[in-house]
Amino acid sequence: MTLLTDETARPRGAAGRRGRWIDHWEPDDDLFWAGTGRRVAARNLAFSILTEHLGFCVWLLWSIAVLHLADNGTVLSVGQVLWLTTLPNLVGAGLRIPYTFAPARFGGRNWTIASALLLLIPCALFVYAIENPGLPFWALLLVAAATGLGGGNFASSMSNITHFYPTDKQGLPLGLNAAGGNVGVSVTQLTMPPLIAAFGLVALGWVWMPLALVAAACAYLFMNNLSGVSQPYTLREMGRISRRPHTIVMSVLYIGTFGSFIGYSFSFGVLIKTQFAGVQASHYIWLGALVGSAARPLGGLLADRLGGTVVTFWNFLGMSFGVVAIWAAVTTKSWPLFLGAFLWVFATTGVGNGSTFKMIPAIFKTRMTAGLGSAEEEAARRAVLTARREASAAIGLISAVGAFGGVLIQQTFRISLERTDGIGAALIGLAAFYGVCVVLTWAGYMRKVTVGGVRKSLAEAGV
């Protein structure tokens, strides 16, 4: 075992490569981790959070812009408004798949630089669209689609950071990494209205461009690539990981958590505007994303202590009750109940996001190392490395499916509004879906099965 030294963490050329590469990284080794591994991981986490945060800020740009388009001379129907907030979600979800595998091909540091610079494109296009009012709706859709570039950052960031931390300590750092990104939703929705009032809607585009350049510079100066994990995934490997039963089940559960978070974040302002016409939506929409983002590290921390499966199970029950409370608020036209219930649901999406992401690496490690005894040290080490690599890819794939789930939630609200002139039908469907997630969590990870004469659940194995 070789301890990581300060020299190892500095820029050093690995054969034929440029950039800050680390050739030796064993976070599951206690001595290695206690030496300097923890410090290097924390530094990479901090600057990964910065870029991911800006990605979310840009991704959610249209969630606040649509509330002010009429002031800029653009009048749209409710359906068109929902499409302008749905398309960024759809594109961002799709981009999460290639973004997942980019760190392994190019290096985590290198891709963080590139993904930060790519944010300049949607910001510049937004400025052009606002400075040229009267563009056809299809052109606005293309500009909105470009902000999906910000949505891809989450997958590459989470996939990269997974490799920096020990498997049994990933809940909190992954929760912090994700929360730092998720809170970008709230930052956009909270800080932009005053800037719009002062400088016009065009400020939404200009404000993020210099910050994207700062994030790219910080990644260049302070982040690292891990050569041991920077091996491109083959199509066969990607297909095998995507077909794993646990990848499929966890994708469904992540639709319930992150899909709900991002779907509600994009839709919250429109829902307030349509259900409570006398309420100024822009004064409240930032609260949901803030609560959900703040709850995500809590979900990771609880999962580290209680187990991800247990937290996820009870959290989905809480989500079901929260959606029923929203339905009651809409039925009785109670704004305080509507706001309180929606904030509760946002909080549960955050807790669930943290707990499900704790489950993924634990599931893959448990599956890969099952049956290996203490005498098979080298086989166990290789199994852990394989599990870490597969879990990293699965996290990105699952995050993409979760984001697609946000699109489904937005469209559920759109269809419900257009066909029933209300959101009651959508809420009933969502409550039923969360009930399905409760059953899946129990059946997949809490139900005891007999393996090798031992009756045990994955939850008892530490998942």
Order of alpha helices (4+ residues) and beta strands (2+ residues): alpha-beta-alpha-alpha-alpha-alpha-alpha-alpha-alpha-alpha-alpha-alpha-beta-alpha-alpha-alpha-alpha-alpha-alpha-alpha-alpha-beta-beta
